[in-house]
Amino acid sequence: MKHSDTFIINSFDVDITKLVTPVALCAVMQETASRQCVDIGISVDDLAKYNQTWMLARQYVKFSGYPSWRSSITVETWPRNRTGLRALRDFIVKDEKGEEIAKSVTNWMLIDVNTRRLCKIDELGKKIEVTEETVMPEDFKIKVEKSDGEKITALFRSRSSDFDMNAHVTSTCYIKWILDTVPFEFHKTHSVAELYAEYIEEISSEVDVESVAYMKENSFYHELKNLQTDRIVFRGQTTWRLCAASIRVQSCSAHRGTAK
C-alpha cells in the first residue's frame, strides 16, 4: 500500500543557494513513512505498548535535483518487503511539476527498547500490506565500500537537539555531520548525487564524535566514531556532481554577511 504527502520547502530547509538540502529531503521522507505507520497502526506510539520501536539500519538515496525555497514537493512511500528481522521501504520524491528529484531504498529493524536487541517482524508484519515494487533494480544492495584518498576530519558533539523520541541521535543528524565534514568550498560547486548509509550503533548520550572523510575525485567515504567508546557508529559513501559553479558561488557571495 502506498502513501503520499506534500510538503512546502521552508527557509530552514534550504542552504545559501536557496535550494533544499539533502538532510531536509531525508527528513521529509522519514516523516512520510512515520505518517503511514500511524495510519496502519505500527507507529512508534503503537509499538511502545510492546516495548518496541523502529530503527533505520541502511539507506540509499539518489538525488536528481534540489527544489527551491517555497516550492512544494510530494513524497510517496510504501513497504516493499518484511521478513525475519528486516523491513524494506522505498520512496520517490517529486517536485511540483511531477518530476522525480529523489528516490530511496531503506532497510529498517525492529528493536526492543529495553534490551536494544532485534525483534522478529513476523507478527507485526501481518499489519503491513506490501507493494512489491522497487525504485531500484531487484538485485540492488545497499553496500558501503571503504576507500582511501585525501583524509578530512571534523569533531562534533551530540547535543540535546540531536536526539529523537527513541532517545538516540537521529539518523538525519548522522547525515548532517558527514556532509558538514566536506569542505565548504566543495559544497559551493557540487551537490550530492548519491548517498549510501549504514547506521551501525546508536548514540544515546552526550559524547564527542569524530567524523572522518576520505576524498577521491568526486566521492567520499565516511566514518563516524563515538570517542567515548572508540567504536565506529556509522559508515557511508557520498558521490557528488558538479553544479553550475558560477550560479552557486554568486548565490554564496550575495548572501555572505547579510544574515540578520
N, C-alpha and C positions, 0 to 999 in steps of 0.2 A: 504494500500500500504506500502510495506516495503522498507527500505533504509539502506544501509550499507556503512561503511568507514573503512579503515585500517590505523592504527597509529603505529609509532615506539616508544618504551619506551625510553625516553631521560634521561639523567643524572639527570635533575631536577624533574623527575617523581618518582625517587626511594629514599629509605631511606638507612640507613647504612648497610642493608643486601643486597643491590643491587637489591631489589625486588620492583616492582611498589607499590605505596601507595594506600589506599582506596580513598583518596581525588583525586588522579590523575585519577583513574578509573571513579569516579563520574564525573569529569570534561570532560573526552572524551565522556562519554555518553551524556552529555548535548550538547557538540559540535556537535555530530552526529545528535541529534534532531534539533539543530539550522540549520544545513545544509539542512535537509529535509524540514524544514519550508521555507527556501529560495526557494527551488525547486517548492513548491506548492503555493507560494505567501502569506504565513501567517507569515513571519519573523517579527522581531522587527521593521525593517525599513518599512515593508508593513503596519504594524499596527499603526505606528506613524502617518500615514496620517489621522487616525481616533482618534488620542489621546488615543490609547490603547496599552497594552503590555501584555506579558505572565508573570505569576508569579507561581513558584513552591510552592505547598501547602503541599503535603505529598509525602513521598518517602520510599520505602523499597528496600534494596539491599541484596542479598545473595551472599557472596563471597566464591568461591570454591577453588581458587588458585590465586597466585600472580606471573605473569611472570617476568622475569629478565630484567635487563638493556640491551638495544639494540635489544631485541626481538620485534616481531610485534604482534599486536592484531587486531581483526576485531570486530567492534561494529555494531549490527543490531538493528534497532528500527522501531516501527510502531505505529500509532494512533490506539487505541483499541476501544474507545467509546467517544462520545461527546454529552452530553445532558445538557440542562439548564445552570448551572454555572460551570461545570467541564468538563475537557477533560482528558481522561486516555491514558497513553502511556507506552508501555513495551519496554524492552531492553534485549538483550543477548550479552554477550562479550565472544569471543573465542580466544584461543591462536593460534600460528602459526601452530600447529598440528590439529587445528579444535576442540579442547577440550574446553568445557564450563568452564569459570573461574568466571563468574559473571552473575547474572540476576536481573532485577529490574522492579518494577511497580511504576508508578508515577501518581500523581494527579495534574493537572495544572488548574489555574484560569486565566480568562481574566479580566484585570482591566483598569479603566480609569486613565490615567497618571496624570490628574489634580486633580480629587477628591479622587483617590485611592480607589474608590468603585468598586465592582464587576460588570461585564457586562455579559449579556447573550451571549452564544456562538452559538445560533441557526443560525443566519445569516452567521457568519463566518464558521460554521460547514459544509455549503454546499461545501466548497472547500476541506474539509478533507475527504479523502477516507479511511475509517477504515478497519482494518483487525481484524475480531472477533476471535482472538487467544490470549491466555494469557500464560505467563510463570509460573503463579501460579494457584492454584485451583480457580474455579469461585467464591467460597464463601469467598475467602481470603480478609481480610480487613487490612488496614494499621492503627493499633491502638497502641498507646503508653500507657502502664500501669505503673503508679507510683509505685515505690518500695522503701524500706528502705535499710539500710546497712551502711557500713563504708563511712563516708562523706569526700569527697575530694573537695577542692575549688581551683580556679585559677582566676586571673584577667587579662583581655585583654583590648585592646583599639582599636577601629576601626580606621584604617588609610586610606589614600587616595588610596593605592594599593588594599584595600579590596572592593572597590566599582566597580560596573559594569556599563554597558551602561544604565541601568534603574535607575541609581543614588541611589542605595541602596547596602548594603553589600551583596555580592553574597552568594548563598546557600552553596557553597563549603567552604567558609570561616567559616560558622557556624560549618560544619563538622570538619574542621581543629581544631577549638577551642575546641570542645568537646573531640576529640581524644588526643589533647595536654594536656588535663586535666588528662588523665590517666597516672599514674606514668611511667617514662621511664624504670624502671626495669621490669615492667609488659610487656611493649612493646617488650623487648628483648626476651621473651619466649612465647609470644602469638601474634596471628594475629586476625583481625576482621573477624568473620564468618557471622554476620548479623547486619544490620543497619536499624532501624526504625526512621523516622524523621518527625516531624510536625513543619512547618515553620509558626509561629503564627503572628508575626508582623515584619515589616521592620525596619531596622536601616538605617537612611538616613542622619546621621551627625556623626561627630567625638565624640564618647562617650566611657565611661568605661563600660565594660561588665563583669559581674560576671558569671563564669561557675561553676556549682555545679554538682558533680557526686556522686552517691550512689552505692558503690561496694558490690555486693553479689555474692560470688563464682566467676564464670567467666562471669558475666554480670554486666552492669552498666545502671543506669537510669540517664539521663542527663537533665539539665535545663540551659538555658542562660537567664540572666536578664539584661535589659538595666538599668543601675544605674541612669541615668538621669531621666527616667520616672518611675522607680521602677516597671516595668512591665516585665513579662515573655515573651520573644520573640521566644523561641524555646523549644521544648521538644523532647526527643529522647531516644532510647534504643540501646545498642550495646551488642552483645554476642560475646565471643572470644573463639578461640580454642587454645589448647596447641600445640606449634610447636616443632620441633627438637631443643631443648634448646641449645645443645652443638654447633650446627651449627650457630644459631643466635648469641650466646654470642661470639663465636670465631670470627664471622664477625665483631661484635661490637668492640672487642679488637683489631683486625687487623687494623681497621680504626681510632681508638682513637688517636688523636694527630697528624694525618697525613694530615689534611686539609691544603691546601695552597691557 
